[in-house]
Amino acid sequence: MTVPIPTIHLSNLGTGPEGITVTELTKQVLSEIEKAAVKAAASSAGDIGKAAENLTKGLGKNAGGALTNVTRGIGNLFKK
């Protein structure tokens, strides 16, 4: 399942008198991405739960049908 995150806009990076190091820039960018990802995942938690529930429901139906067909097939084999 894909959970999109909103566009992130960062401004005024490195505008101080000493600028910004690559390490500081990376920390700030990754921090904002993490915040947006956590927020998006939290808001989509219900959708993820519904998707998982639908998946397990489908598996149960298919497995039950396959089991019924196998049982029927074995029963027909012994009738002959």
Backbone atoms as SQL, in Angstrom:
CREATE TABLE atoms (id INTEGER PRIMARY KEY, chain TEXT, resi INTEGER, resn TEXT, atom TEXT, x REAL, y REAL, z REAL);
INSERT INTO atoms VALUES
  (1, 'A', 1, 'MET', 'N', 0.849, -1.172, 0.000),
  (2, 'A', 1, 'MET', 'CA', 0.000, 0.000, 0.000),
  (3, 'A', 1, 'MET', 'C', 0.895, 1.236, 0.000),
  (4, 'A', 2, 'THR', 'N', 0.593, 2.167, -0.829),
  (5, 'A', 2, 'THR', 'CA', 1.342, 3.415, -0.903),
  (6, 'A', 2, 'THR', 'C', 0.639, 4.487, -0.090),
  (7, 'A', 3, 'VAL', 'N', 1.386, 5.145, 0.753),
  (8, 'A', 3, 'VAL', 'CA', 0.851, 6.258, 1.546),
  (9, 'A', 3, 'VAL', 'C', 1.645, 7.499, 1.152),
  (10, 'A', 4, 'PRO', 'N', 1.038, 8.392, 0.389),
  (11, 'A', 4, 'PRO', 'CA', 1.764, 9.600, -0.047),
  (12, 'A', 4, 'PRO', 'C', 1.957, 10.583, 1.099),
  (13, 'A', 5, 'ILE', 'N', 3.045, 11.322, 1.036),
  (14, 'A', 5, 'ILE', 'CA', 3.253, 12.402, 1.993),
  (15, 'A', 5, 'ILE', 'C', 3.149, 13.723, 1.222),
  (16, 'A', 6, 'PRO', 'N', 2.735, 14.775, 1.916),
  (17, 'A', 6, 'PRO', 'CA', 2.596, 16.067, 1.227),
  (18, 'A', 6, 'PRO', 'C', 3.969, 16.628, 0.839),
  (19, 'A', 7, 'THR', 'N', 3.954, 17.558, -0.064),
  (20, 'A', 7, 'THR', 'CA', 5.178, 18.231, -0.475),
  (21, 'A', 7, 'THR', 'C', 5.766, 18.976, 0.724),
  (22, 'A', 8, 'ILE', 'N', 7.067, 18.879, 0.872),
  (23, 'A', 8, 'ILE', 'CA', 7.759, 19.526, 1.985),
  (24, 'A', 8, 'ILE', 'C', 8.534, 20.718, 1.435),
  (25, 'A', 9, 'HIS', 'N', 8.320, 21.873, 2.029),
  (26, 'A', 9, 'HIS', 'CA', 9.030, 23.088, 1.618),
  (27, 'A', 9, 'HIS', 'C', 9.924, 23.545, 2.770),
  (28, 'A', 10, 'LEU', 'N', 11.204, 23.625, 2.527),
  (29, 'A', 10, 'LEU', 'CA', 12.148, 24.132, 3.517),
  (30, 'A', 10, 'LEU', 'C', 12.733, 25.429, 2.979),
  (31, 'A', 11, 'SER', 'N', 12.872, 26.404, 3.845),
  (32, 'A', 11, 'SER', 'CA', 13.431, 27.679, 3.393),
  (33, 'A', 11, 'SER', 'C', 14.426, 28.188, 4.431),
  (34, 'A', 12, 'ASN', 'N', 15.213, 29.138, 3.994),
  (35, 'A', 12, 'ASN', 'CA', 16.194, 29.792, 4.848),
  (36, 'A', 12, 'ASN', 'C', 17.247, 28.837, 5.410),
  (37, 'A', 13, 'LEU', 'N', 17.527, 27.781, 4.692),
  (38, 'A', 13, 'LEU', 'CA', 18.563, 26.848, 5.123),
  (39, 'A', 13, 'LEU', 'C', 19.930, 27.448, 4.803),
  (40, 'A', 14, 'GLY', 'N', 20.783, 27.500, 5.807),
  (41, 'A', 14, 'GLY', 'CA', 22.133, 27.996, 5.589),
  (42, 'A', 14, 'GLY', 'C', 22.232, 29.491, 5.390),
  (43, 'A', 15, 'THR', 'N', 21.244, 30.229, 5.840),
  (44, 'A', 15, 'THR', 'CA', 21.275, 31.682, 5.632),
  (45, 'A', 15, 'THR', 'C', 22.028, 32.421, 6.735),
  (46, 'A', 16, 'GLY', 'N', 22.427, 31.688, 7.783),
  (47, 'A', 16, 'GLY', 'CA', 23.178, 32.342, 8.864),
  (48, 'A', 16, 'GLY', 'C', 24.577, 32.719, 8.398),
  (49, 'A', 17, 'PRO', 'N', 25.307, 33.413, 9.234),
  (50, 'A', 17, 'PRO', 'CA', 26.636, 33.891, 8.849),
  (51, 'A', 17, 'PRO', 'C', 27.623, 32.767, 8.542),
  (52, 'A', 18, 'GLU', 'N', 27.430, 31.620, 9.146),
  (53, 'A', 18, 'GLU', 'CA', 28.351, 30.503, 8.915),
  (54, 'A', 18, 'GLU', 'C', 27.802, 29.494, 7.912),
  (55, 'A', 19, 'GLY', 'N', 26.638, 29.716, 7.363),
  (56, 'A', 19, 'GLY', 'CA', 26.053, 28.773, 6.405),
  (57, 'A', 19, 'GLY', 'C', 25.554, 27.524, 7.099),
  (58, 'A', 20, 'ILE', 'N', 25.598, 26.397, 6.386),
  (59, 'A', 20, 'ILE', 'CA', 25.128, 25.127, 6.932),
  (60, 'A', 20, 'ILE', 'C', 26.009, 24.010, 6.380),
  (61, 'A', 21, 'THR', 'N', 26.286, 23.053, 7.217),
  (62, 'A', 21, 'THR', 'CA', 27.087, 21.926, 6.743),
  (63, 'A', 21, 'THR', 'C', 26.175, 20.897, 6.087),
  (64, 'A', 22, 'VAL', 'N', 26.782, 20.012, 5.339),
  (65, 'A', 22, 'VAL', 'CA', 26.011, 18.942, 4.694),
  (66, 'A', 22, 'VAL', 'C', 25.324, 18.094, 5.758),
  (67, 'A', 23, 'THR', 'N', 26.005, 17.844, 6.847),
  (68, 'A', 23, 'THR', 'CA', 25.430, 17.048, 7.938),
  (69, 'A', 23, 'THR', 'C', 24.206, 17.734, 8.533),
  (70, 'A', 24, 'GLU', 'N', 24.301, 19.020, 8.796),
  (71, 'A', 24, 'GLU', 'CA', 23.164, 19.758, 9.354),
  (72, 'A', 24, 'GLU', 'C', 21.992, 19.801, 8.382),
  (73, 'A', 25, 'LEU', 'N', 22.291, 20.021, 7.118),
  (74, 'A', 25, 'LEU', 'CA', 21.250, 20.044, 6.090),
  (75, 'A', 25, 'LEU', 'C', 20.552, 18.687, 6.017),
  (76, 'A', 26, 'THR', 'N', 21.331, 17.623, 5.999),
  (77, 'A', 26, 'THR', 'CA', 20.763, 16.273, 5.925),
  (78, 'A', 26, 'THR', 'C', 19.882, 15.994, 7.130),
  (79, 'A', 27, 'LYS', 'N', 20.324, 16.363, 8.323),
  (80, 'A', 27, 'LYS', 'CA', 19.519, 16.155, 9.533),
  (81, 'A', 27, 'LYS', 'C', 18.180, 16.882, 9.440),
  (82, 'A', 28, 'GLN', 'N', 18.201, 18.131, 8.978),
  (83, 'A', 28, 'GLN', 'CA', 16.961, 18.906, 8.888),
  (84, 'A', 28, 'GLN', 'C', 16.007, 18.326, 7.859),
  (85, 'A', 29, 'VAL', 'N', 16.542, 17.936, 6.714),
  (86, 'A', 29, 'VAL', 'CA', 15.697, 17.376, 5.644),
  (87, 'A', 29, 'VAL', 'C', 15.085, 16.054, 6.094),
  (88, 'A', 30, 'LEU', 'N', 15.917, 15.165, 6.641),
  (89, 'A', 30, 'LEU', 'CA', 15.401, 13.865, 7.082),
  (90, 'A', 30, 'LEU', 'C', 14.408, 14.005, 8.232),
  (91, 'A', 31, 'SER', 'N', 14.624, 14.974, 9.098),
  (92, 'A', 31, 'SER', 'CA', 13.694, 15.210, 10.200),
  (93, 'A', 31, 'SER', 'C', 12.316, 15.604, 9.675),
  (94, 'A', 32, 'GLU', 'N', 12.281, 16.482, 8.687),
  (95, 'A', 32, 'GLU', 'CA', 10.998, 16.905, 8.108),
  (96, 'A', 32, 'GLU', 'C', 10.308, 15.768, 7.360),
  (97, 'A', 33, 'ILE', 'N', 11.098, 14.950, 6.661),
  (98, 'A', 33, 'ILE', 'CA', 10.522, 13.788, 5.959),
  (99, 'A', 33, 'ILE', 'C', 9.933, 12.818, 6.975),
  (100, 'A', 34, 'GLU', 'N', 10.647, 12.584, 8.068),
  (101, 'A', 34, 'GLU', 'CA', 10.150, 11.673, 9.104),
  (102, 'A', 34, 'GLU', 'C', 8.839, 12.182, 9.708),
  (103, 'A', 35, 'LYS', 'N', 8.778, 13.462, 10.018),
  (104, 'A', 35, 'LYS', 'CA', 7.551, 14.039, 10.584),
  (105, 'A', 35, 'LYS', 'C', 6.374, 13.864, 9.628),
  (106, 'A', 36, 'ALA', 'N', 6.589, 14.158, 8.356),
  (107, 'A', 36, 'ALA', 'CA', 5.514, 14.040, 7.364),
  (108, 'A', 36, 'ALA', 'C', 5.093, 12.586, 7.179),
  (109, 'A', 37, 'ALA', 'N', 6.063, 11.666, 7.188),
  (110, 'A', 37, 'ALA', 'CA', 5.746, 10.247, 7.003),
  (111, 'A', 37, 'ALA', 'C', 4.955, 9.695, 8.186),
  (112, 'A', 38, 'VAL', 'N', 5.336, 10.066, 9.390),
  (113, 'A', 38, 'VAL', 'CA', 4.609, 9.613, 10.585),
  (114, 'A', 38, 'VAL', 'C', 3.182, 10.150, 10.572),
  (115, 'A', 39, 'LYS', 'N', 3.030, 11.410, 10.226),
  (116, 'A', 39, 'LYS', 'CA', 1.687, 12.011, 10.169),
  (117, 'A', 39, 'LYS', 'C', 0.819, 11.329, 9.109),
  (118, 'A', 40, 'ALA', 'N', 1.394, 11.070, 7.926),
  (119, 'A', 40, 'ALA', 'CA', 0.641, 10.422, 6.844),
  (120, 'A', 40, 'ALA', 'C', 0.271, 8.987, 7.225),
  (121, 'A', 41, 'ALA', 'N', 1.201, 8.277, 7.855),
  (122, 'A', 41, 'ALA', 'CA', 0.921, 6.895, 8.261),
  (123, 'A', 41, 'ALA', 'C', -0.171, 6.846, 9.320),
  (124, 'A', 42, 'ALA', 'N', -0.118, 7.783, 10.260),
  (125, 'A', 42, 'ALA', 'CA', -1.139, 7.819, 11.307),
  (126, 'A', 42, 'ALA', 'C', -2.524, 8.103, 10.730),
  (127, 'A', 43, 'SER', 'N', -2.589, 8.998, 9.757),
  (128, 'A', 43, 'SER', 'CA', -3.889, 9.318, 9.174),
  (129, 'A', 43, 'SER', 'C', -4.400, 8.209, 8.263),
  (130, 'A', 44, 'SER', 'N', -3.508, 7.341, 7.799),
  (131, 'A', 44, 'SER', 'CA', -3.904, 6.239, 6.919),
  (132, 'A', 44, 'SER', 'C', -4.022, 4.909, 7.662),
  (133, 'A', 45, 'ALA', 'N', -3.850, 4.906, 8.959),
  (134, 'A', 45, 'ALA', 'CA', -3.871, 3.665, 9.735),
  (135, 'A', 45, 'ALA', 'C', -5.185, 2.909, 9.555),
  (136, 'A', 46, 'GLY', 'N', -6.290, 3.622, 9.514),
  (137, 'A', 46, 'GLY', 'CA', -7.594, 2.967, 9.320),
  (138, 'A', 46, 'GLY', 'C', -7.680, 2.296, 7.966),
  (139, 'A', 47, 'ASP', 'N', -7.151, 2.944, 6.936),
  (140, 'A', 47, 'ASP', 'CA', -7.162, 2.359, 5.595),
  (141, 'A', 47, 'ASP', 'C', -6.292, 1.100, 5.539),
  (142, 'A', 48, 'ILE', 'N', -5.153, 1.143, 6.207),
  (143, 'A', 48, 'ILE', 'CA', -4.259, -0.020, 6.226),
  (144, 'A', 48, 'ILE', 'C', -4.942, -1.184, 6.934),
  (145, 'A', 49, 'GLY', 'N', -5.639, -0.889, 8.045),
  (146, 'A', 49, 'GLY', 'CA', -6.365, -1.936, 8.770),
  (147, 'A', 49, 'GLY', 'C', -7.470, -2.544, 7.921),
  (148, 'A', 50, 'LYS', 'N', -8.193, -1.705, 7.184),
  (149, 'A', 50, 'LYS', 'CA', -9.263, -2.208, 6.313),
  (150, 'A', 50, 'LYS', 'C', -8.687, -3.081, 5.202),
  (151, 'A', 51, 'ALA', 'N', -7.560, -2.667, 4.637),
  (152, 'A', 51, 'ALA', 'CA', -6.927, -3.448, 3.575),
  (153, 'A', 51, 'ALA', 'C', -6.494, -4.808, 4.098),
  (154, 'A', 52, 'ALA', 'N', -5.930, -4.836, 5.291),
  (155, 'A', 52, 'ALA', 'CA', -5.510, -6.103, 5.887),
  (156, 'A', 52, 'ALA', 'C', -6.713, -6.994, 6.182),
  (157, 'A', 53, 'GLU', 'N', -7.793, -6.392, 6.653),
  (158, 'A', 53, 'GLU', 'CA', -9.002, -7.157, 6.946),
  (159, 'A', 53, 'GLU', 'C', -9.580, -7.766, 5.667),
  (160, 'A', 54, 'ASN', 'N', -9.631, -6.988, 4.604),
  (161, 'A', 54, 'ASN', 'CA', -10.146, -7.496, 3.329),
  (162, 'A', 54, 'ASN', 'C', -9.263, -8.607, 2.788),
  (163, 'A', 55, 'LEU', 'N', -7.966, -8.482, 2.973),
  (164, 'A', 55, 'LEU', 'CA', -7.043, -9.516, 2.518),
  (165, 'A', 55, 'LEU', 'C', -7.299, -10.821, 3.246),
  (166, 'A', 56, 'THR', 'N', -7.447, -10.767, 4.554),
  (167, 'A', 56, 'THR', 'CA', -7.667, -11.996, 5.310),
  (168, 'A', 56, 'THR', 'C', -9.044, -12.593, 5.024),
  (169, 'A', 57, 'LYS', 'N', -10.037, -11.756, 4.788),
  (170, 'A', 57, 'LYS', 'CA', -11.360, -12.278, 4.430),
  (171, 'A', 57, 'LYS', 'C', -11.289, -13.044, 3.119),
  (172, 'A', 58, 'GLY', 'N', -10.605, -12.473, 2.147),
  (173, 'A', 58, 'GLY', 'CA', -10.463, -13.130, 0.852),
  (174, 'A', 58, 'GLY', 'C', -9.704, -14.439, 0.951),
  (175, 'A', 59, 'LEU', 'N', -8.693, -14.466, 1.777),
  (176, 'A', 59, 'LEU', 'CA', -7.925, -15.695, 1.941),
  (177, 'A', 59, 'LEU', 'C', -8.775, -16.789, 2.571),
  (178, 'A', 60, 'GLY', 'N', -9.572, -16.413, 3.547),
  (179, 'A', 60, 'GLY', 'CA', -10.424, -17.399, 4.204),
  (180, 'A', 60, 'GLY', 'C', -11.423, -18.019, 3.246),
  (181, 'A', 61, 'LYS', 'N', -12.015, -17.205, 2.380),
  (182, 'A', 61, 'LYS', 'CA', -13.002, -17.720, 1.438),
  (183, 'A', 61, 'LYS', 'C', -12.346, -18.641, 0.424),
  (184, 'A', 62, 'ASN', 'N', -11.215, -18.248, -0.092),
  (185, 'A', 62, 'ASN', 'CA', -10.536, -19.059, -1.095),
  (186, 'A', 62, 'ASN', 'C', -10.032, -20.367, -0.499),
  (187, 'A', 63, 'ALA', 'N', -9.504, -20.298, 0.705),
  (188, 'A', 63, 'ALA', 'CA', -8.987, -21.503, 1.338),
  (189, 'A', 63, 'ALA', 'C', -10.130, -22.465, 1.636),
  (190, 'A', 64, 'GLY', 'N', -11.264, -21.936, 2.115),
  (191, 'A', 64, 'GLY', 'CA', -12.409, -22.793, 2.417),
  (192, 'A', 64, 'GLY', 'C', -12.951, -23.469, 1.166),
  (193, 'A', 65, 'GLY', 'N', -13.031, -22.721, 0.078),
  (194, 'A', 65, 'GLY', 'CA', -13.517, -23.279, -1.176),
  (195, 'A', 65, 'GLY', 'C', -12.594, -24.352, -1.711),
  (196, 'A', 66, 'ALA', 'N', -11.311, -24.117, -1.599),
  (197, 'A', 66, 'ALA', 'CA', -10.336, -25.105, -2.062),
  (198, 'A', 66, 'ALA', 'C', -10.427, -26.362, -1.208),
  (199, 'A', 67, 'LEU', 'N', -10.588, -26.186, 0.091),
  (200, 'A', 67, 'LEU', 'CA', -10.705, -27.341, 0.984),
  (201, 'A', 67, 'LEU', 'C', -11.964, -28.139, 0.670),
  (202, 'A', 68, 'THR', 'N', -13.058, -27.458, 0.408),
  (203, 'A', 68, 'THR', 'CA', -14.296, -28.146, 0.043),
  (204, 'A', 68, 'THR', 'C', -14.108, -28.942, -1.238),
  (205, 'A', 69, 'ASN', 'N', -13.454, -28.373, -2.230),
  (206, 'A', 69, 'ASN', 'CA', -13.211, -29.083, -3.488),
  (207, 'A', 69, 'ASN', 'C', -12.331, -30.303, -3.284),
  (208, 'A', 70, 'VAL', 'N', -11.319, -30.188, -2.447),
  (209, 'A', 70, 'VAL', 'CA', -10.442, -31.337, -2.175),
  (210, 'A', 70, 'VAL', 'C', -11.223, -32.431, -1.464),
  (211, 'A', 71, 'THR', 'N', -12.012, -32.048, -0.470),
  (212, 'A', 71, 'THR', 'CA', -12.810, -33.026, 0.272),
  (213, 'A', 71, 'THR', 'C', -13.795, -33.740, -0.648),
  (214, 'A', 72, 'ARG', 'N', -14.442, -32.974, -1.513),
  (215, 'A', 72, 'ARG', 'CA', -15.381, -33.546, -2.462),
  (216, 'A', 72, 'ARG', 'C', -14.667, -34.527, -3.404),
  (217, 'A', 73, 'GLY', 'N', -13.501, -34.109, -3.867),
  (218, 'A', 73, 'GLY', 'CA', -12.732, -34.958, -4.777),
  (219, 'A', 73, 'GLY', 'C', -12.333, -36.275, -4.135),
  (220, 'A', 74, 'ILE', 'N', -11.922, -36.224, -2.884),
  (221, 'A', 74, 'ILE', 'CA', -11.544, -37.454, -2.172),
  (222, 'A', 74, 'ILE', 'C', -12.770, -38.336, -1.978),
  (223, 'A', 75, 'GLY', 'N', -13.889, -37.703, -1.605),
  (224, 'A', 75, 'GLY', 'CA', -15.120, -38.470, -1.436),
  (225, 'A', 75, 'GLY', 'C', -15.554, -39.141, -2.726),
  (226, 'A', 76, 'ASN', 'N', -15.455, -38.462, -3.856),
  (227, 'A', 76, 'ASN', 'CA', -15.814, -39.035, -5.152),
  (228, 'A', 76, 'ASN', 'C', -14.878, -40.170, -5.529),
  (229, 'A', 77, 'LEU', 'N', -13.631, -40.073, -5.139),
  (230, 'A', 77, 'LEU', 'CA', -12.659, -41.118, -5.440),
  (231, 'A', 77, 'LEU', 'C', -13.062, -42.432, -4.765),
  (232, 'A', 78, 'PHE', 'N', -13.525, -42.363, -3.515),
  (233, 'A', 78, 'PHE', 'CA', -13.900, -43.567, -2.790),
  (234, 'A', 78, 'PHE', 'C', -15.257, -44.113, -3.232),
  (235, 'A', 79, 'LYS', 'N', -16.092, -43.299, -3.874),
  (236, 'A', 79, 'LYS', 'CA', -17.369, -43.778, -4.380),
  (237, 'A', 79, 'LYS', 'C', -17.188, -44.718, -5.548),
  (238, 'A', 80, 'LYS', 'N', -16.094, -44.542, -6.290),
  (239, 'A', 80, 'LYS', 'CA', -15.857, -45.366, -7.459),
  (240, 'A', 80, 'LYS', 'C', -15.408, -46.678, -7.006);
